[in-house]
Amino acid sequence: MTKDDILAYLSQQMQRTQGVYVAEQNLARRQEIYNETKQMWKKRIIACFVLGVMGLFSGKISDLGVALLFIGIGCALLYFKHKKVTEAENDIAQIRSKLAQLKNQDEYRAGLDSFPSKFYNYALVSRLLNLVYEERALTLQDAYNILENQLHNEHQENLAEQNLRAVQNAETYARNASWAASISAFNSFRK
């Protein structure tokens, strides 16, 4: 295959995978919104209910109105949160359904037959296209190998960053523990 043939083939694969890629991106965004929505107002709702219950058990008549107000605010926040979570769940279900339909289309499946499934998504096909276009790979097999090496290196860098964060967290914890031990020792020495 010539360079132009490879570029045309990869462009065709990009067109086949574009709809699925967009749907996957939408699904990822909606799941992120769903997770944020589930955490939304959690502390405020708990605080409203705690303040409301404390007001109810204080025994004062003047606190009863304030307690009911806090409980009402907590219920309203809980209702709005439930409404948003339900909307997000419905959106996710619709996007998953659309994604399944896109993946079951004949055109998408036809591209999967002649292409490695490991690289069959829009972003990776785009990277393969760039490798061939920039002449870093002369054949499709070279492009696969280079991309596989790049993905492996990115994975290793990600692991290294995670290890660095873990070491930094451990260092911070150790520093805080040493300060706490020093203060404790100082306080016990003063007695």
DRENBA-878420 format. One line per field, with one value per residue (C-alpha): residue number from 1; residue in three letters; x, y, z. Coordinates in steps of 0.25 Angstrom, whole numbers, plus 5000, padded with zeros to 4 digits. Layout:
% residues N
k: NUM,...
r: ALA,...
px: X,...
py: Y,...
pz: Z,...
This chain:
% residues 191
k: 1,2,3,4,5,6,7,8,9,10,11,12,13,14,15,16,17,18,19,20,21,22,23,24,25,26,27,28,29,30,31,32,33,34,35,36,37,38,39,40,41,42,43,44,45,46,47,48,49,50,51,52,53,54,55,56,57,58,59,60,61,62,63,64,65,66,67,68,69,70,71,72,73,74,75,76,77,78,79,80,81,82,83,84,85,86,87,88,89,90,91,92,93,94,95,96,97,98,99,100,101,102,103,104,105,106,107,108,109,110,111,112,113,114,115,116,117,118,119,120,121,122,123,124,125,126,127,128,129,130,131,132,133,134,135,136,137,138,139,140,141,142,143,144,145,146,147,148,149,150,151,152,153,154,155,156,157,158,159,160,161,162,163,164,165,166,167,168,169,170,171,172,173,174,175,176,177,178,179,180,181,182,183,184,185,186,187,188,189,190,191
r: MET,THR,LYS,ASP,ASP,ILE,LEU,ALA,TYR,LEU,SER,GLN,GLN,MET,GLN,ARG,THR,GLN,GLY,VAL,TYR,VAL,ALA,GLU,GLN,ASN,LEU,ALA,ARG,ARG,GLN,GLU,ILE,TYR,ASN,GLU,THR,LYS,GLN,MET,TRP,LYS,LYS,ARG,ILE,ILE,ALA,CYS,PHE,VAL,LEU,GLY,VAL,MET,GLY,LEU,PHE,SER,GLY,LYS,ILE,SER,ASP,LEU,GLY,VAL,ALA,LEU,LEU,PHE,ILE,GLY,ILE,GLY,CYS,ALA,LEU,LEU,TYR,PHE,LYS,HIS,LYS,LYS,VAL,THR,GLU,ALA,GLU,ASN,ASP,ILE,ALA,GLN,ILE,ARG,SER,LYS,LEU,ALA,GLN,LEU,LYS,ASN,GLN,ASP,GLU,TYR,ARG,ALA,GLY,LEU,ASP,SER,PHE,PRO,SER,LYS,PHE,TYR,ASN,TYR,ALA,LEU,VAL,SER,ARG,LEU,LEU,ASN,LEU,VAL,TYR,GLU,GLU,ARG,ALA,LEU,THR,LEU,GLN,ASP,ALA,TYR,ASN,ILE,LEU,GLU,ASN,GLN,LEU,HIS,ASN,GLU,HIS,GLN,GLU,ASN,LEU,ALA,GLU,GLN,ASN,LEU,ARG,ALA,VAL,GLN,ASN,ALA,GLU,THR,TYR,ALA,ARG,ASN,ALA,SER,TRP,ALA,ALA,SER,ILE,SER,ALA,PHE,ASN,SER,PHE,ARG,LYS
px: 5000,5005,5004,4992,4985,4988,4983,4970,4968,4970,4962,4950,4953,4952,4939,4933,4937,4934,4919,4923,4934,4925,4915,4926,4930,4916,4914,4927,4922,4909,4914,4923,4911,4904,4915,4915,4900,4900,4910,4903,4897,4900,4906,4896,4885,4891,4893,4879,4873,4883,4879,4865,4865,4873,4863,4852,4858,4863,4849,4847,4835,4843,4852,4841,4839,4853,4854,4843,4849,4862,4855,4847,4860,4866,4854,4854,4869,4867,4855,4863,4875,4867,4861,4874,4880,4868,4870,4884,4881,4871,4881,4892,4882,4878,4893,4896,4885,4890,4904,4899,4892,4904,4913,4903,4902,4907,4917,4924,4925,4930,4942,4945,4946,4959,4965,4971,4960,4971,4972,4958,4954,4954,4965,4975,4972,4974,4988,4991,4987,4997,5008,5006,5004,5016,5024,5028,5022,5024,5014,5002,5009,5020,5009,5002,5016,5019,5005,5006,5020,5014,5002,5011,5020,5008,5003,5017,5017,5003,5008,5020,5011,5002,5014,5019,5006,5005,5019,5016,5003,5012,5022,5011,5005,5018,5022,5008,5010,5024,5018,5007,5016,5025,5014,5009,5023,5024,5011,5014,5027,5021,5012
py: 5000,5014,5025,5031,5018,5016,5031,5028,5015,5022,5034,5024,5017,5031,5034,5020,5022,5037,5035,5025,5034,5046,5037,5031,5046,5050,5038,5041,5055,5051,5041,5052,5061,5049,5047,5062,5062,5051,5058,5071,5078,5066,5073,5084,5074,5067,5081,5085,5072,5073,5087,5084,5072,5080,5091,5081,5075,5088,5090,5104,5109,5120,5109,5101,5110,5111,5096,5093,5103,5096,5083,5089,5094,5080,5074,5083,5081,5066,5067,5076,5067,5054,5061,5064,5050,5044,5053,5049,5035,5036,5043,5033,5022,5029,5031,5016,5012,5021,5016,5002,5005,5012,5000,4990,4998,4990,5001,5001,4986,4985,4994,4985,4973,4978,4986,4983,4985,4990,5002,5003,5017,5031,5036,5025,5024,5039,5037,5026,5035,5046,5036,5032,5046,5051,5040,5034,5021,5016,5004,5002,4991,5002,5011,5000,4997,5012,5015,5003,5008,5021,5016,5007,5019,5028,5017,5016,5031,5030,5020,5028,5040,5032,5027,5041,5045,5033,5037,5051,5048,5038,5049,5059,5049,5046,5061,5063,5051,5056,5069,5063,5054,5066,5074,5062,5060,5075,5075,5062,5068,5081,5073
pz: 5000,4997,5007,5000,5001,5015,5018,5010,5018,5031,5028,5024,5038,5045,5038,5043,5057,5058,5063,5073,5078,5080,5087,5096,5099,5103,5112,5119,5121,5126,5135,5141,5143,5149,5159,5163,5164,5174,5183,5181,5193,5202,5213,5212,5213,5225,5232,5229,5235,5247,5250,5249,5258,5268,5268,5270,5282,5288,5295,5292,5284,5277,5271,5266,5254,5250,5252,5242,5233,5232,5231,5219,5212,5214,5208,5196,5194,5194,5184,5174,5176,5173,5161,5155,5158,5151,5139,5138,5139,5128,5120,5122,5118,5105,5102,5105,5096,5085,5086,5085,5073,5067,5070,5064,5050,5039,5034,5048,5049,5035,5039,5051,5043,5035,5046,5060,5071,5080,5071,5066,5072,5066,5075,5072,5057,5057,5063,5053,5042,5048,5049,5034,5029,5037,5030,5044,5039,5025,5026,5034,5042,5046,5050,5059,5066,5068,5074,5083,5088,5090,5098,5106,5110,5113,5122,5129,5131,5137,5147,5150,5153,5162,5170,5171,5177,5186,5191,5193,5201,5210,5212,5216,5225,5232,5234,5240,5249,5253,5257,5265,5272,5275,5281,5289,5294,5298,5305,5313,5317,5322,5332
